[in-house]
Amino acid sequence: MKKLLCILLVLLGFGATAQRKFPIDSLNNQIGLYANKMQSPMLFVHFDKNVYTNNEGIWFTAYLVNYADAGLYHTLSLALMRDADRAVVMEDRFTMGKGACFGNTVIPDTVAPGNYTFLVTTSRLVNGKPEMVFAQPVTIKTQSEPVFTASLNPLDTSANAAEQKVMLLVGVPGPDPDPDKQTPPPQIGFRYFVGSSAHPLMKGEAKADRQYIFTIPSHLLVPGNNLLHVQLSYKGETRDISMALPARPGPAMVHFFPEGGNLVNGLPCTVGLEVRTAAGAPLGANEFLLDGEKVIDTLTTNSFGLGRFTLTPKAGHSYSLKLYNGNKKDTSYLLPQPLTAGPTLSVNDAVVNDTLTVTIKDNQQEKLYLTGHNYREVFFTKPLNMTTGVKNLELAISDLPKGLAELTLTDSLGRPFAERLFFAHYDKREPLMVTTDKDEYTTRQKVNVKIKMDANMPNSGLVSVACVQENRISLNKKNDIESYFYLKHDLGELPVRESYFGAGDKKYLEDILLIKGWSRYTWMDMLKAMPDDTIKQNSYLSFGGDVYWIADRPRSFKGDWLGEPIKHSVDIVNLAQPLNITTTTKTGAFTLADSNLLTLPGKWVNLLVIGKDPKDYRTIIKDPYVSFDKALASRAIPEDHETRPPENSSYLEIPENEHAHHLKEVRINGNGDDGLYGMNACGDYVCRFNILNCPNHPHEPDNKPPVKGQYYYTPANLLAGNKTQYLGCVANAGKFKGVYYAQEFYPVDYDKESSSLPDYVSTVYWNYRLKVSSLRDTGLSFYTSDITGRFKIVVQGITGKEGVTYGEKIFNVVKGK
């Protein structure tokens, strides 16, 4: 909540130069300038889940909401950042169109299990920076047989001890080394730090055969910066484990949020209360409210650390709060000093439908103005003559858009005295009704689903649908388009909760709106907005490169020789798109349009110089996304979504009954092909169901390379039952990642295709652009896999440029007979 007293002092200069009637037109213009300055579309990405494994497919749909021109956005950038050190370990690009992007990719085997964050943005830059960024935290686990195991075990971890000792235990599966043959156990190297990777309290490297003991001085540890993080590597496999070490408890953090912004002498006020531990975790506690040394109220904060109380401050009194824990009272926390004069602003309910009840109280006579807005648009301005000390207003807000809005109370010069956040049209939810023909199914059984929009919603919408194993959607890392669009995008991270708009969530939202306030917008920043602030320099990331002549390499030259600059322009062609030709400059420089780099996910772009002998040329590609993603990750702040750190490497292993046994690497050599998991040099493969480049089984151990001239199903023609002839592999050494276009997900039909091998697919259905309606049911069907347990159907999407919708359904899968 804003420090309005400080703002008043700063704005005295503004008032001195604005001696005129309340500038309503000027205010509208100022908010318009600020809206143009801050305006950008909202980007939301629906991932099929947030817990993945190596070599597993990722399916997603990206939505732009509130965009002005869909033609401005043609490429989506997806970067996977490792949370421990903010390193970018994977990056892909995808084509966009009409404000949406549909994509799929695969997490490579080189990505170690651990906690990561997908950073998603577009190729469009505004003033040299990404216009918008969406962050999705994920956990990556492994389904490979572990090369080694590791765990952290406390030996002496007392916060009061001078030093703390933690034992690292490592082991390699298999028989123990033979002491008679004097076979030593293998040495496993590791790196570690205490604190955080950005600001470590101590760090180092070492090796261990079976165990290693860390000795950590306790005085280094403080709440919130007390993590021991260890990264181990052995035989190409990496594991990250962590342990939170005890730190001497510091005082809790207590924040007060008087409704409207300030306490005012003699006027009753509702005060929001947020209590957190010294490490920043929400703290549910009991508290005493004191007037001097006298207890005047007993308070309680909930499990989210939120609470509220009412106080009428009196002149000359000092108010404080003490936490109560058993027989111990914690540190005293002083409430802010009340203003001697001025108005207060309160609402009966901040989460409302079409009517907002507002109370204005003042201990002096003055003329005020109440403005309703959302820092992008002014909805109304009402003059108030405060002659009686109290004004009760009932405001009809039926014309306001659904969502967050702000009340600001100002004087005739536009100086703010109080502000209050509220949520309009809470009842106008746009839920999707998702039903299944049964609540329980057996493995490999058909599931029939019906989806329908609410009758009060728009006639149609475009949604993405995922049906996944429920434990692959971690509540701590869950995002949904409804809560993100209406709350998180403006308020930032919220306490973890299953739902924000379901039954029983209204009281929670009331506390959030009292305590959170706007985090991206302030009245002071709005008043400072200037016309120059609306000037935006737009640019786009694009691929480029240079062509060199390498036919005449000097014999005397040693080392890496790029070649000689060419002396005339040449033409370059993408072998996958032979009709798209790019011509270089006379010195060999060129820029590639993203539309000329389209390819299937996982496939490479091969550029070939058109000439007498293409081998006489070398093409060097300049990928702008590499440095762009690195800079983006360096500024990112990974959210701590784990309730406790993983202290054992088994935490990041998929249970045995939910995956097939995978080796770390499987190379199949034959027929001139040398590929990984049955791929040939072009990355082509055929899965167990005879499907070419099957997106559901990208790195299965039973995949095999395709044979030139043979006919195979493809995801595009599978449902029609047609096969396509494989024309062979044309590989080129000058390959690089291009821009991917959408690939269809196919639901396996076990009535037509079957395999005796277990099919442990955790995403059994995905559809990225399903049209739904409020006029009729939309039906779809798919089959369960061989995984048992609870599965969740998640449906979410848009109902126009400014509407979003969400729905879900859970069913159970049991073992078939």
C-alpha positions, -999 to 999 in steps of 0.1 A, spaced: 0 0 0 13 34 -9 28 59 16 3 86 8 17 110 33 51 110 15 33 114 -18 14 145 -5 47 161 4 62 154 -30 31 167 -47 31 201 -31 53 213 -60 27 199 -84 -1 218 -66 19 251 -67 21 250 -105 -15 238 -110 -36 265 -94 -68 259 -113 -101 240 -109 -99 202 -106 -86 192 -141 -110 164 -150 -101 166 -187 -64 169 -177 -67 138 -155 -83 118 -183 -54 129 -206 -28 120 -179 -42 86 -173 -43 81 -211 -6 90 -213 2 66 -185 -18 39 -202 1 43 -234 34 43 -215 25 10 -196 4 -6 -222 14 -40 -235 -5 -72 -243 -7 -99 -216 11 -131 -225 -1 -163 -210 11 -198 -218 -8 -230 -211 17 -259 -206 2 -294 -205 18 -298 -171 46 -285 -148 64 -317 -139 84 -333 -168 110 -359 -174 140 -358 -197 132 -368 -233 96 -360 -227 75 -339 -250 62 -305 -239 30 -292 -253 18 -256 -250 -4 -229 -263 5 -192 -259 -22 -166 -258 -19 -128 -263 -47 -110 -245 -55 -73 -251 -32 -70 -281 -37 -41 -305 -24 -58 -337 -18 -95 -340 4 -89 -370 31 -74 -348 39 -108 -333 53 -135 -355 78 -155 -333 77 -168 -298 109 -175 -278 110 -202 -252 140 -205 -229 145 -230 -200 164 -215 -171 179 -236 -143 168 -219 -111 200 -228 -91 223 -206 -112 200 -190 -138 218 -207 -167 199 -212 -199 199 -249 -207 175 -250 -236 159 -226 -261 135 -229 -290 115 -205 -312 80 -210 -326 59 -193 -352 29 -171 -340 -2 -160 -358 -35 -141 -349 -24 -136 -313 -16 -172 -305 12 -198 -307 9 -235 -307 40 -255 -300 57 -286 -288 93 -295 -280 114 -321 -261 135 -316 -230 169 -330 -240 187 -357 -221 215 -332 -212 191 -313 -189 197 -325 -154 168 -331 -130 159 -302 -108 139 -270 -106 137 -248 -137 117 -219 -151 104 -214 -187 109 -178 -197 86 -170 -226 86 -138 -247 82 -127 -283 107 -115 -308 93 -80 -306 113 -55 -285 102 -22 -272 130 3 -265 154 -26 -267 137 -47 -240 112 -76 -243 77 -62 -244 63 -89 -222 76 -120 -203 57 -150 -190 74 -172 -164 63 -208 -158 82 -228 -130 86 -265 -137 103 -295 -121 122 -319 -143 126 -355 -131 143 -385 -146 130 -419 -157 165 -433 -164 181 -458 -142 203 -437 -118 241 -439 -124 245 -428 -88 225 -418 -57 231 -389 -33 216 -375 -2 223 -349 25 220 -360 61 223 -337 92 249 -347 117 250 -317 140 227 -289 127 219 -267 157 215 -230 151 231 -224 185 263 -244 177 294 -226 164 295 -249 134 270 -272 117 279 -305 101 261 -322 72 271 -355 57 268 -360 19 263 -397 11 269 -410 -24 266 -444 -39 268 -463 -72 243 -490 -78 258 -525 -81 282 -546 -61 306 -529 -36 342 -526 -46 362 -558 -38 386 -550 -9 406 -581 -17 414 -568 -52 419 -533 -37 393 -518 -60 386 -483 -48 351 -469 -49 345 -443 -77 352 -407 -70 322 -384 -77 329 -347 -82 306 -320 -69 303 -283 -65 284 -266 -36 274 -233 -22 257 -220 9 232 -192 6 223 -184 -30 241 -189 -63 241 -151 -69 254 -142 -34 270 -173 -19 281 -172 17 306 -199 10 313 -222 -20 337 -248 -33 344 -280 -52 354 -315 -40 352 -352 -47 337 -380 -26 338 -418 -29 311 -427 -3 307 -396 19 318 -361 26 312 -339 56 304 -302 52 314 -279 81 295 -246 80 299 -217 105 265 -210 120 271 -172 121 270 -171 83 234 -184 82 204 -161 82 168 -169 77 160 -169 40 197 -173 30 205 -206 47 205 -232 19 232 -258 13 231 -266 -24 252 -295 -39 255 -303 -76 271 -337 -83 283 -351 -117 294 -386 -126 295 -404 -160 276 -376 -177 248 -376 -151 241 -345 -129 220 -343 -97 211 -313 -76 202 -317 -40 197 -291 -12 191 -288 25 178 -258 45 200 -254 75 188 -241 108 195 -204 113 191 -184 145 155 -171 142 152 -135 135 122 -113 143 91 -119 122 82 -93 95 49 -75 102 34 -51 78 3 -29 84 -20 -17 56 -45 9 67 -75 9 44 -71 38 20 -35 43 29 -33 62 62 -46 62 98 -63 95 106 -69 109 141 -103 101 155 -116 82 124 -122 44 125 -101 24 100 -98 -12 90 -62 -22 90 -48 -51 69 -21 -72 86 5 -94 70 29 -115 91 58 -134 77 88 -153 92 122 -138 90 128 -160 60 97 -146 43 73 -175 47 37 -167 56 31 -171 94 -2 -179 110 -1 -166 145 -19 -150 174 -12 -113 182 -20 -87 208 -29 -52 198 -17 -27 224 -24 9 232 7 18 250 11 -11 274 -26 -20 275 -40 -49 254 -70 -36 235 -76 -66 211 -65 -101 204 -59 -109 167 -52 -140 145 -35 -143 111 -45 -172 89 -22 -198 73 -14 -173 45 -2 -148 72 -31 -125 65 -55 -108 90 -73 -75 97 -86 -54 126 -104 -21 132 -88 8 151 -99 44 159 -66 61 166 -65 89 193 -41 118 194 -11 113 217 -15 75 218 10 49 205 -3 17 191 17 -15 186 13 -52 180 31 -82 196 31 -118 184 22 -144 210 38 -178 209 29 -199 239 41 -179 269 65 -158 249 57 -124 234 77 -115 203 92 -81 193 69 -51 194 58 -37 161 47 -1 160 17 9 138 22 40 116 15 73 132 -20 87 123 -24 120 104 -39 148 124 -64 157 97 -77 144 64 -102 120 49 -104 82 50 -119 59 24 -135 25 31 -157 0 13 -181 -24 28 -170 -51 4 -142 -49 -22 -152 -80 -41 -186 -70 -56 -209 -75 -85 -226 -44 -99 -228 -21 -68 -200 -7 -47 -208 8 -13 -182 34 -2 -179 54 30 -159 87 31 -151 102 65 -133 134 72 -124 154 104 -125 187 85 -147 204 60 -133 204 24 -141 196 -12 -129 162 -25 -132 142 -57 -136 105 -59 -123 89 -91 -128 54 -103 -102 41 -128 -78 13 -135 -47 34 -144 -57 29 -180 -91 45 -182 -112 69 -160 -147 55 -153 -162 83 -132 -153 113 -111 -176 125 -83 -173 158 -64 -178 155 -27 -185 184 -3 -174 171 31 -196 192 54 -211 165 76 -180 145 82 -194 113 66 -205 105 31 -221 71 22 -222 63 -15 -237 35 -35 -219 34 -69 -234 16 -98 -205 0 -116 -223 -20 -142 -204 -3 -170 -170 -11 -156 -151 -40 -171 -147 -71 -150 -116 -72 -128 -94 -50 -107 -101 -13 -104 -91 16 -81 -109 43 -61 -87 74 -56 -97 103 -33 -81 136 -42 -84 173 -36 -92 200 -62 -56 200 -73 -55 163 -80 -34 154 -49 -43 120 -36 -54 114 0 -65 78 -2 -69 48 -26 -87 15 -24 -85 -15 -47 -117 -34 -56 -128 -62 -79 -159 -55 -102 -183 -81 -114 -171 -111 -94 -202 -130 -103 -196 -128 -140 -172 -157 -142 -168 -175 -175 -163 -211 -163 -163 -240 -186 -184 -271 -178 -163 -302 -184 -179 -336 -180 -169 -372 -186 -191 -402 -193 -176 -420 -162 -156 -411 -131 -134 -442 -133 -118 -460 -162 -94 -489 -167 -61 -487 -184 -63 -483 -222 -100 -475 -220 -118 -448 -240 -128 -416 -223 -156 -394 -237 -156 -358 -227 -181 -329 -233 -172 -293 -229 -197 -264 -229 -194 -227 -221 -217 -211 -195 -250 -197 -209 -240 -162 -197 -207 -163 -216 -200 -152 -252 -212 -176 -278 -178 -191 -286 -142 -194 -275 -109 -210 -284 -93 -232 -258 -65 -256 -253 -72 -290 -236 -48 -312 -216 -55 -344 -199 -25 -354 -177 -16 -375 -147 -26 -353 -118 7 -356 -99 23 -340 -129 6 -307 -120 23 -294 -89 0 -270 -70 31 -249 -60 38 -242 -96 3 -241 -111 -8 -213 -134 -42 -208 -149 -54 -182 -173 -82 -169 -151 -63 -161 -120 -33 -148 -140 -54 -125 -162 -75 -110 -133 -50 -111 -104 -14 -122 -108 -6 -102 -139 -11 -70 -119 -6 -81 -82 23 -104 -87 27 -137 -69 -1 -147 -46 -1 -173 -18 -4 -208 -32 -40 -218 -34 -59 -244 -54 -84 -218 -66 -88 -181 -65 -124 -178 -79 -141 -209 -65 -166 -213 -37 -152 -199 -4 -125 -178 -22 -143 -145 -18 -130 -138 17 -95 -147 7 -97 -121 -22 -111 -95 3 -79 -99 23 -57 -98 -8 -73 -66 -21 -69 -49 13 -33 -59 17 -18 -63 -18 -29 -31 -36 -15 -23 -70 21 -34 -75 27 -21 -110 8 12 -110 10 43 -87 -8 76 -88 26 94 -85 40 76 -115 8 84 -134 11 121 -127 47 121 -139 38 106 -173 49 128 -202 40 126 -239 76 116 -246 70 85 -225 46 71 -251 73 72 -278 84 36 -283 111 23 -305 100 -11 -318 125 -37 -331 126 -74 -338 151 -102 -332 161 -118 -365 186 -144 -376 216 -133 -398 250 -145 -408 279 -144 -432 292 -165 -460 329 -172 -465 349 -187 -493 369 -217 -480 381 -234 -512 415 -218 -511 427 -224 -476 463 -212 -472 486 -242 -465 506 -222 -440 476 -212 -419 472 -230 -386 443 -229 -363 406 -222 -369 402 -205 -402 368 -191 -411 376 -184 -447 379 -154 -469 351 -128 -474 334 -134 -506 336 -107 -533 301 -110 -548 266 -118 -536 254 -154 -535 221 -171 -530 212 -192 -500 184 -217 -498 168 -236 -469 168 -273 -480 134 -277 -463 120 -247 -482 138 -247 -516 115 -219 -530 126 -194 -504 159 -179 -515 180 -153 -496 206 -132 -514 236 -120 -495 254 -87 -498 286 -85 -519 306 -92 -488 285 -122 -478 263 -108 -450 226 -118 -449 195 -115 -428 169 -144 -426 132 -138 -423 117 -161 -396 91 -172 -421 120 -187 -442 132 -208 -412 101 -228 -404 106 -265 -396 92 -293 -375 101 -293 -338 133 -311 -332 144 -308 -369 173 -287 -381 175 -259 -407 201 -267 -434 213 -237 -454 230 -244 -487 248 -218 -508 237 -222 -544 269 -224 -565 291 -247 -586 302 -265 -555 284 -256 -522 314 -272 -503 335 -242 -513 315 -220 -489 311 -218 -452 280 -203 -436 282 -188 -402 249 -182 -384 243 -154 -359 216 -164 -335 204 -133 -317 184 -153 -292 214 -168 -275 225 -135 -259 189 -123 -256 179 -153 -235 210 -152 -214 204 -115 -205 167 -123 -198 177 -151 -174 202 -130 -156 175 -105 -146 150 -132 -136 143 -139 -100 132 -176 -97 103 -181 -73 108 -204 -44 79 -227 -50 91 -257 -30 78 -262 5 111 -280 13 143 -286 -7 150 -320 -21 176 -336 2 177 -369 -17 183 -375 -54 154 -400 -54 131 -369 -51 137 -363 -88 130 -398 -100 97 -409 -115 82 -440 -97 90 -473 -114 54 -481 -121 50 -449 -141 77 -452 -167 95 -476 -189 132 -484 -181 154 -460 -200 191 -461 -204 211 -428 -203 220 -431 -240 208 -456 -266 226 -454 -299 215 -476 -328 239 -480 -356 230 -495 -389 222 -488 -425 246 -459 -425 226 -441 -397 242 -431 -364 215 -416 -342 203 -412 -306 172 -432 -296 168 -446 -331 172 -413 -349 191 -410 -382 213 -380 -390 183 -358 -398 166 -366 -365 139 -388 -381 126 -419 -362 97 -443 -362 79 -453 -329 64 -486 -318 31 -477 -335 49 -472 -369 45 -434 -368 72 -412 -383 85 -386 -359 59 -395 -334 56 -365 -309 42 -388 -282 73 -410 -280 102 -388 -290 130 -407 -272 117 -442 -265 143 -471 -264 124 -491 -290 124 -463 -317 141 -471 -349 154 -451 -379 130 -448 -409 139 -466 -442 140 -447 -474 111 -457 -497 90 -472 -469 55 -459 -459 47 -447 -425 19 -430 -406 25 -393 -396 7 -374 -369 -10 -353 -396 -25 -383 -415 -28 -408 -387 -65 -403 -380 -73 -406 -417 -55 -439 -418 -32 -428 -446 6 -435 -449 33 -413 -464 64 -425 -482 97 -416 -465 120 -399 -491 152 -403 -471 176 -380 -452 194 -351 -467 218 -340 -439 241 -310 -440 269 -300 -416 257 -263 -415 226 -271 -395 210 -250 -368 177 -246 -349 151 -226 -368 115 -215 -360 92 -244 -353 56 -246 -364 28 -266 -346 28 -303 -348 -3 -323 -341 -7 -344 -310 -24 -377 -317 -44 -396 -291 -36 -433 -294 -65 -454 -304 -58 -488 -287 -87 -504 -306 -67 -499 -338 -31 -498 -327 -17 -519 -299 17 -529 -285 26 -554 -258 51 -529 -244 38 -507 -215 28 -472 -227 36 -449 -198 24 -416 -213 14 -390 -186 -2 -366 -212 -29 -387 -228 -46 -359 -246 -37 -325 -259 -56 -301 -283 -43 -266 -288 -72 -249 -307 -105 -264 -298 -136 -243 -305 -162 -243 -278 -196 -228 -275 -223 -218 -251 -249 -231 -275 -239 -267 -277 -216 -294 -263 -182 -299 -278 -172 -335 -277 -138 -352 -277 -124 -386 -268 -91 -403 -260 -77 -433 -243 -61 -438 -210 -25 -451 -209 -10 -478 -187 -5 -453 -158 -31 -457 -130 -43 -431 -105 -59 -397 -108 -59 -378 -141 -69 -342 -146 -85 -325 -176 -76 -288 -178 -94 -266 -203 -85 -229 -207 -84 -202 -234 -99 -170 -247 -134 -158 -255 -123 -128 -275 -96 -102 -272 -105 -94 -236 -121 -125 -222 -107 -157 -207 -122 -189 -195 -112 -220 -174 -125 -254 -164 -112 -287 -151 -123 -323 -144 -107 -352 -125 -112 -389 -131 -95 -421 -118 -78 -449 -137 -75 -484 -123 -56 -514 -137 -75 -532 -164 -82 -569 -163 
